[in-house]
């Protein structure tokens, strides 16, 4: 993620990250970790309150969700140096279907940094070490899900039968 002084970008910083479609096709997000280290003070401009800094992230998944992580979400308040970690499943969705795209196509991941204080929306401070990690795993095949559901159902029926059978045996 960005380590430059935020004040030089005015009211927002946004960037796109590209991933080869071939690397993510048929996968889904199964977990997301966010690590932010932020200093409200910087020679280019300060941020009056760390709770107002926000990172917005949008992966190329089926519902195109945008999730916002603010300093307030980390419990930050005031000025100084802050560190925080969040782990979430909010973005757990399959990656968009890019199968119709030509070889070498790229998928877009979007990131934006804003100040949530509407009265003073200018950016300030700087991230010193920040990243978002997304874990990907293959999307289960529908046949696999059916097999798993049938296996679970058979186990539940067997367990119910045993419980009923044991109960009947005990009452005799």
KEVEXLUM-312645 format. One record per residue: residue number from 1; x, z, y of N, C-alpha, C, O in turn. Coordinates in pm, whole numbers. Last residue first. Example, Ala and Ser with C-alpha at 12.3 -4.5 7.8 and 13.67 -1.06 7.14 Angstrom:
BEGIN
PAKOL    nr      n.x      n.z      n.y     ca.x     ca.z     ca.y      c.x      c.z      c.y      o.x      o.z      o.y
PAKOL     2     1285      708     -225     1367      714     -106     1290      787        3     1341      804      114
PAKOL     1     1319      780     -569     1230      780     -450     1320      780     -330     1424      846     -332
end
This chain:
BEGIN
PAKOL    nr      n.x      n.z      n.y     ca.x     ca.z     ca.y      c.x      c.z      c.y      o.x      o.z      o.y
PAKOL   172    -3676     2793    -5033    -3732     2810    -5169    -3698     2940    -5228    -3738     2969    -5341
PAKOL   171    -3546     2762    -4797    -3676     2829    -4794    -3733     2851    -4933    -3832     2923    -4946
PAKOL   170    -3313     2617    -4849    -3302     2759    -4812    -3437     2830    -4819    -3440     2950    -4846
PAKOL   169    -3408     2358    -4890    -3344     2429    -5000    -3341     2580    -4973    -3364     2661    -5063
PAKOL   168    -3492     2289    -4636    -3590     2296    -4744    -3535     2378    -4859    -3607     2458    -4919
PAKOL   167    -3247     2291    -4504    -3351     2380    -4460    -3457     2399    -4572    -3503     2510    -4597
PAKOL   166    -3115     2084    -4635    -3061     2220    -4643    -3170     2322    -4606    -3182     2428    -4668
PAKOL   165    -3282     1870    -4556    -3266     1902    -4696    -3217     2046    -4714    -3269     2121    -4797
PAKOL   164    -3246     1871    -4278    -3380     1888    -4335    -3371     1931    -4481    -3445     2019    -4524
PAKOL   163    -2969     1828    -4270    -3026     1948    -4207    -3164     1975    -4267    -3195     2088    -4303
PAKOL   162    -2951     1580    -4402    -2884     1698    -4456    -2944     1826    -4401    -2967     1921    -4475
PAKOL   161    -3100     1420    -4227    -3144     1437    -4364    -3081     1562    -4425    -3149     1641    -4490
PAKOL   160    -2943     1435    -3998    -3080     1487    -3995    -3131     1511    -4136    -3198     1612    -4162
PAKOL   159    -2713     1306    -4094    -2705     1446    -4051    -2845     1508    -4048    -2863     1621    -4093
PAKOL   158    -2814     1053    -4139    -2759     1128    -4252    -2754     1276    -4216    -2786     1362    -4299
PAKOL   157    -2883      982    -3880    -2987      991    -3982    -2938     1074    -4101    -3013     1156    -4155
PAKOL   156    -2627      984    -3762    -2731     1076    -3714    -2842     1092    -3818    -2889     1204    -3841
PAKOL   155    -2505      778    -3908    -2450      914    -3914    -2554     1016    -3869    -2568     1122    -3930
PAKOL   154    -2663      563    -3829    -2659      600    -3970    -2606      743    -3985    -2657      819    -4067
PAKOL   153    -2603      555    -3551    -2740      581    -3597    -2743      626    -3742    -2817      718    -3776
PAKOL   152    -2332      488    -3561    -2372      616    -3503    -2512      653    -3549    -2538      768    -3583
PAKOL   151    -2354      232    -3676    -2277      337    -3744    -2318      475    -3693    -2338      567    -3772
PAKOL   150    -2504      100    -3479    -2559      115    -3615    -2486      226    -3690    -2550      305    -3759
PAKOL   149    -2326      112    -3261    -2458      176    -3251    -2518      198    -3389    -2577      303    -3415
PAKOL   148    -2112      -41    -3366    -2091       99    -3328    -2224      173    -3321    -2235      285    -3370
PAKOL   147    -2242     -287    -3395    -2186     -220    -3512    -2165      -72    -3484    -2196       13    -3567
PAKOL   146    -2298     -338    -3126    -2407     -325    -3222    -2360     -252    -3346    -2429     -163    -3396
PAKOL   145    -2040     -355    -3022    -2130     -252    -2972    -2245     -229    -3070    -2285     -115    -3093
PAKOL   144    -1947     -579    -3157    -1880     -451    -3177    -1970     -336    -3132    -1974     -232    -3197
PAKOL   143    -2111     -775    -3051    -2121     -745    -3194    -2056     -610    -3225    -2106     -535    -3309
PAKOL   142    -2022     -777    -2779    -2157     -732    -2813    -2173     -697    -2961    -2240     -600    -2994
PAKOL   141    -1691     -645    -2734    -1777     -756    -2775    -1915     -702    -2809    -1926     -592    -2862
PAKOL   140    -1580     -462    -2448    -1620     -465    -2589    -1712     -583    -2618    -1798     -617    -2537
PAKOL   139    -1325     -582    -2246    -1470     -560    -2251    -1510     -564    -2398    -1477     -661    -2466
PAKOL   138    -1005     -421    -2250    -1094     -531    -2289    -1240     -488    -2287    -1274     -375    -2320
PAKOL   137     -916     -243    -1949     -925     -250    -2095    -1018     -367    -2130    -1100     -408    -2047
PAKOL   136     -722     -108    -1682     -807     -213    -1736     -804     -208    -1888     -703     -173    -1948
PAKOL   135     -691      117    -1417     -669       94    -1560     -771       -9    -1608     -890        1    -1579
PAKOL   134     -542      106    -1107     -663       71    -1180     -625       47    -1325     -538      -35    -1354
PAKOL   133     -422      292     -838     -396      242     -973     -529      221    -1045     -616      307    -1042
PAKOL   132     -314      280     -517     -436      281     -598     -399      219     -731     -350      106     -736
PAKOL   131      -98      475     -305     -126      367     -399     -261      389     -466     -314      500     -470
PAKOL   130      149      577      -75        8      567     -111       -9      453     -209       56      349     -199
PAKOL   129      343      729      139      346      693       -3      200      692      -47      137      797      -56
PAKOL   128      283      737      406      424      738      367      442      702      220      547      650      181
PAKOL   127       76      604      651       86      642      510      234      635      473      302      538      506
PAKOL   126       57      729      983      112      635      886      102      692      746      117      813      725
PAKOL   125     -104      734     1310      -36      794     1197       18      687     1104       26      570     1140
PAKOL   124     -406      545     1381     -285      616     1418     -225      680     1296     -286      682     1189
PAKOL   123     -666      330     1509     -583      383     1401     -462      455     1459     -421      428     1572
PAKOL   122     -956      398     1707     -822      344     1691     -747      409     1576     -762      528     1550
PAKOL   121    -1211      506     1760    -1188      435     1634    -1047      378     1613    -1022      315     1510
PAKOL   120    -1362      741     1880    -1221      709     1901    -1171      634     1777    -1097      690     1697
PAKOL   119    -1625      753     1801    -1596      779     1943    -1452      741     1978    -1422      712     2094
PAKOL   118    -1618      718     1524    -1675      612     1607    -1644      630     1756    -1637      531     1829
PAKOL   117    -1391      785     1296    -1437      847     1421    -1486      736     1515    -1405      669     1579
PAKOL   116    -1275      662     1080    -1419      686     1074    -1476      751     1201    -1597      770     1210
PAKOL   115    -1052      404     1085    -1073      538     1138    -1224      558     1144    -1294      480     1207
PAKOL   114     -943      215      795    -1016      232      921    -1015      380      960     -981      468      881
PAKOL   113     -815      -31      587     -793      104      640     -860      112      777     -837       27      863
PAKOL   112     -892     -213      293     -906     -199      438     -883      -54      475     -926       36      402
PAKOL   111     -847     -452       39     -817     -318       88     -830     -318      240     -785     -411      308
PAKOL   110     -949     -642     -246     -952     -621     -102     -926     -475      -67     -976     -385     -134
PAKOL   109     -846     -886     -469     -869     -742     -455     -856     -713     -306     -758     -757     -245
PAKOL   108     -924    -1194     -617     -900    -1121     -493     -937     -974     -508    -1046     -942     -553
PAKOL   107     -757    -1402     -851     -868    -1311     -821     -827    -1225     -702     -711    -1187     -688
PAKOL   106     -660    -1745     -881     -629    -1608     -843     -757    -1529     -814     -853    -1584     -760
PAKOL   105     -576    -2000    -1123     -663    -1940    -1022     -627    -1794    -1000     -570    -1728    -1087
PAKOL   104     -436    -2115    -1328     -359    -2072    -1211     -445    -2012    -1100     -392    -1976     -995
PAKOL   103     -685    -2345    -1431     -565    -2266    -1462     -488    -2234    -1334     -477    -2317    -1244
PAKOL   102    -1004    -2313    -1254     -892    -2390    -1310     -773    -2299    -1344     -763    -2189    -1291
PAKOL   101    -1293    -2123    -1362    -1189    -2152    -1265    -1074    -2230    -1331    -1048    -2213    -1450
PAKOL   100    -1470    -2041    -1549    -1488    -2177    -1499    -1379    -2218    -1399    -1374    -2333    -1355
PAKOL    99    -1404    -1773    -1596    -1374    -1872    -1700    -1391    -2016    -1652    -1330    -2106    -1710
PAKOL    98    -1434    -1546    -1451    -1360    -1654    -1386    -1334    -1769    -1484    -1249    -1854    -1456
PAKOL    97    -1651    -1302    -1409    -1624    -1410    -1503    -1561    -1527    -1427    -1627    -1596    -1350
PAKOL    96    -1515     -992    -1280    -1598    -1113    -1266    -1558    -1217    -1371    -1444    -1220    -1416
PAKOL    95    -1459     -715    -1497    -1407     -810    -1399    -1501     -931    -1396    -1558     -967    -1499
PAKOL    94    -1699     -454    -1553    -1622     -571    -1598    -1573     -654    -1479    -1638     -660    -1375
PAKOL    93    -1640     -128    -1409    -1724     -245    -1432    -1636     -356    -1488    -1514     -353    -1474
PAKOL    92    -1584      147    -1245    -1581      103    -1385    -1685       -5    -1411    -1803       23    -1432
PAKOL    91    -1570      267    -1002    -1543      123    -1007    -1543       67    -1149    -1506      -49    -1170
PAKOL    90    -1610      537    -1048    -1706      464     -966    -1690      312     -974    -1786      237     -954
PAKOL    89    -1444      708    -1169    -1498      604    -1256    -1601      519    -1179    -1671      437    -1239
PAKOL    88    -1141      846    -1027    -1283      813    -1026    -1318      706    -1129    -1235      625    -1170
PAKOL    87     -932     1084     -880     -953      998     -996    -1103      972    -1005    -1183     1064     -992
PAKOL    86     -723     1147     -608     -860     1139     -658     -859     1046     -778     -793      942     -777
PAKOL    85     -498     1339     -418     -521     1255     -535     -668     1262     -574     -728     1369     -574
PAKOL    84     -302     1379     -119     -421     1396     -200     -430     1297     -313     -376     1186     -305
PAKOL    83     -140     1526      160     -128     1457       31     -255     1482      -48     -309     1593      -46
PAKOL    82      -33     1524      500     -134     1551      398     -109     1468      273      -62     1355      281
PAKOL    81      100     1657      792      127     1576      673       31     1619      563       16     1739      537
PAKOL    80      -93     1672     1095       21     1706     1012       38     1608      898       -4     1493      905
PAKOL    79     -415     1798     1204     -298     1710     1215     -186     1761     1125     -185     1877     1084
PAKOL    78     -748     1820     1059     -645     1851     1157     -532     1751     1158     -548     1635     1118
PAKOL    77     -800     1811      714     -858     1841      844     -745     1877      939     -657     1955      904
PAKOL    76     -883     1705      382     -791     1707      495     -868     1739      624     -983     1699      641
PAKOL    75    -1025     1673      151    -1024     1806      210     -930     1817      329     -899     1928      373
PAKOL    74    -1054     1422       59     -940     1496        5     -934     1638       58     -849     1717       17
PAKOL    73    -1261     1335      213    -1282     1343       68    -1171     1422       -1    -1193     1483     -106
PAKOL    72    -1134     1323      463    -1233     1429      437    -1262     1446      289    -1287     1557      243
PAKOL    71     -994     1087      438     -920     1213      440    -1012     1331      413     -972     1428      349
PAKOL    70    -1186      880      210    -1146      928      343    -1063     1055      330    -1062     1121      226
PAKOL    69    -1246      599       40    -1178      727       20    -1129      772      157    -1040      709      215
PAKOL    68    -1506      391      -60    -1431      445       53    -1375      581       16    -1447      668      -34
PAKOL    67    -1559       90     -238    -1557      236     -240    -1466      282     -126    -1362      222      -99
PAKOL    66    -1766     -168     -308    -1666     -124     -211    -1672       27     -213    -1778       86     -191
PAKOL    65    -1830     -383     -589    -1845     -256     -517    -1733     -235     -416    -1620     -280     -436
PAKOL    64    -1919     -628     -725    -1836     -628     -604    -1851     -499     -524    -1879     -503     -404
PAKOL    63    -2032     -632     -971    -2118     -594     -859    -2046     -590     -726    -2105     -552     -624
PAKOL    62    -1807     -722    -1134    -1937     -789    -1133    -2029     -753    -1016    -2098     -841     -967
PAKOL    61    -1496     -710     -941    -1582     -677    -1054    -1723     -727    -1031    -1756     -771     -921
PAKOL    60    -1239     -714     -789    -1319     -831     -825    -1404     -805     -950    -1386     -871    -1053
PAKOL    59    -1258     -415     -577    -1199     -496     -685    -1289     -616     -716    -1405     -619     -674
PAKOL    58    -1204     -279     -272    -1302     -361     -344    -1231     -445     -450    -1154     -535     -417
PAKOL    57    -1173        6      -70    -1115      -76     -176    -1227     -150     -248    -1330      -92     -281
PAKOL    56    -1068      172      221    -1178      107      150    -1118        7       52    -1026      -67       85
PAKOL    55     -963      470      349     -916      352      275    -1037      299      199    -1101      371      123
PAKOL    54     -958      645      656    -1031      600      537     -969      474      480     -929      383      554
PAKOL    53     -925      933      858     -861      813      803     -933      774      674     -966      860      593
PAKOL    52    -1048     1172      929    -1110     1047      971    -1043      921      916    -1100      812      928
PAKOL    51     -897     1392      863    -1022     1372      788    -1084     1235      816    -1163     1187      735
PAKOL    50     -689     1404     1047     -665     1338      918     -793     1313      839     -797     1222      756
PAKOL    49     -728     1342     1383     -773     1426     1272     -761     1348     1141     -817     1239     1127
PAKOL    48     -589     1178     1570     -627     1314     1607     -671     1402     1490     -654     1524     1496
PAKOL    47     -303     1001     1496     -445     1010     1462     -486     1154     1487     -425     1246     1432
PAKOL    46      -68      848     1727     -114      955     1638     -261      938     1604     -335      868     1674
PAKOL    45      177      591     1753       45      645     1787       -1      744     1682       24      727     1563
PAKOL    44      440      533     1708      354      425     1759      214      472     1798      142      401     1868
PAKOL    43      543      765     1597      590      724     1729      503      614     1790      493      603     1912
PAKOL    42      293      969     1447      384      857     1437      421      812     1577      338      821     1668
PAKOL    41       97     1195     1261      184     1171     1376      281     1058     1348      343     1051     1241
PAKOL    40      -35     1227     1025     -116     1192     1142      -31     1156     1263      -79     1093     1357
PAKOL    39       65     1099      725      113     1179      837       35     1134      961       38     1017      997
PAKOL    38      -23     1102      383      -51     1055      518        3     1154      620      -11     1275      605
PAKOL    37      -54      980       70       29     1070      149       22     1017      290       57      902      316
PAKOL    36     -273      936     -200     -244      912      -60     -155     1022       -4     -177     1140      -27
PAKOL    35     -379      781     -485     -282      879     -437     -249      842     -292     -203      732     -265
PAKOL    34     -633      726     -710     -591      704     -572     -497      817     -534     -530      935     -549
PAKOL    33     -727      562    -1005     -658      677     -945     -610      637     -805     -553      530     -785
PAKOL    32     -984      467    -1220     -913      439    -1096     -854      569    -1042     -922      671    -1035
PAKOL    31    -1084      316    -1529    -1046      435    -1452     -970      391    -1327     -901      289    -1329
PAKOL    30    -1162       78    -1630    -1204      196    -1705    -1166      326    -1634    -1209      434    -1673
PAKOL    29    -1260     -249    -1560    -1197     -129    -1507    -1251      -10    -1585    -1372        2    -1604
PAKOL    28    -1217     -499    -1814    -1302     -417    -1728    -1220     -299    -1676    -1124     -256    -1739
PAKOL    27    -1149     -844    -1907    -1117     -701    -1897    -1219     -631    -1809    -1298     -694    -1738
PAKOL    26    -1178    -1114    -1901    -1223    -1045    -2021    -1194     -896    -2021    -1211     -828    -2123
PAKOL    25     -892    -1171    -1698    -1016    -1225    -1756    -1051    -1152    -1885     -964    -1130    -1969
PAKOL    24     -646    -1093    -1600     -755     -995    -1596     -885    -1043    -1660     -979     -964    -1674
PAKOL    23     -459    -1297    -1615     -414    -1160    -1646     -530    -1060    -1657     -513     -954    -1717
PAKOL    22     -587    -1525    -1526     -551    -1516    -1668     -509    -1375    -1710     -523    -1338    -1826
PAKOL    21     -594    -1486    -1253     -717    -1468    -1329     -685    -1452    -1478     -750    -1373    -1547
PAKOL    20     -338    -1308    -1092     -373    -1426    -1171     -495    -1396    -1258     -500    -1295    -1328
PAKOL    19     -439    -1142     -799     -398    -1127     -938     -428    -1258    -1010     -536    -1314     -989
PAKOL    18     -376    -1045     -465     -417    -1148     -560     -358    -1121     -697     -242    -1081     -710
PAKOL    17     -511     -861     -201     -413     -866     -308     -465     -965     -410     -585     -969     -439
PAKOL    16     -552     -855      148     -598     -902       18     -481     -898      -78     -367     -929      -43
PAKOL    15     -615     -619      408     -527     -707      333     -594     -745      202     -682     -674      153
PAKOL    14     -651     -469      729     -707     -519      604     -610     -616      540     -534     -686      607
PAKOL    13     -693     -216      958     -592     -293      885     -660     -341      757     -721     -261      685
PAKOL    12     -840     -157     1278     -845     -168     1132     -726     -245     1080     -666     -327     1149
PAKOL    11     -788     -124     1547     -898      -48     1488     -912      -64     1337     -988       10     1275
PAKOL    10     -446     -164     1570     -568     -146     1650     -672      -63     1577     -650       54     1549
PAKOL     9     -204     -182     1445     -310     -270     1397     -441     -254     1474     -537     -324     1445
PAKOL     8      -32       11     1536       -2     -127     1575     -112     -225     1533     -114     -339     1579
PAKOL     7     -110      247     1411     -155      222     1548     -130       76     1590     -204       25     1675
PAKOL     6       17      276     1161     -117      218     1168     -160      179     1308     -239       87     1324
PAKOL     5      342      185     1068      260      267     1159      124      201     1179      117       82     1211
PAKOL     4      359       88      716      384       65      859      300      161      943      198      213      896
PAKOL     3      296       94      453      369      211      504      402      195      652      469      283      709
PAKOL     2       32      -12      236       98      -21      365      173      107      401      122      217      380
PAKOL     1       85        0     -117        0        0        0       90        0      123      212       11      112
end
